[in-house]
């Protein structure tokens, strides 16, 4: 799990650089650092508008049930606004990425 979490942290850092987001935290729902820790840090740094970018392929139970409840409680507790972006599923670039990976495997 540690290597998978490091991969997620690397993707988050790359996305933050590409998006021009100076303040960001990587968090997990079932591993440390947890989303609550990340929100607390950002709120403590004076960030009042937080965007959660789920690194999930589909809209599973975590995104349908767990994340909305967690986000609602964290927003109240830290007096911040928290928005949640949609999962990766349905993004037009996803099929291109799959084709790229398939072509890499052919060589």
Long-range contacts (C-beta under 8 A, 24 or more apart in sequence): 1-31, 5-31, 8-55, 11-55, 12-53, 12-55, 15-53, 23-47, 29-62, 29-66, 29-67, 29-70, 35-70, 35-71, 35-74, 36-70, 36-74, 39-74, 39-78, 39-80, 39-82, 40-78, 42-80, 43-78, 43-79, 43-80, 47-80, 48-79, 48-80, 48-81, 49-80, 49-81, 49-83, 50-80, 50-81, 50-82, 50-83, 51-82, 51-83, 51-84, 51-85, 52-82, 52-83, 52-84, 52-85, 53-85, 54-84, 54-85, 54-86, 54-87, 55-88, 56-87, 56-88, 57-87, 57-88, 57-89, 58-87, 58-88, 58-89, 59-86, 59-87, 59-89, 63-87
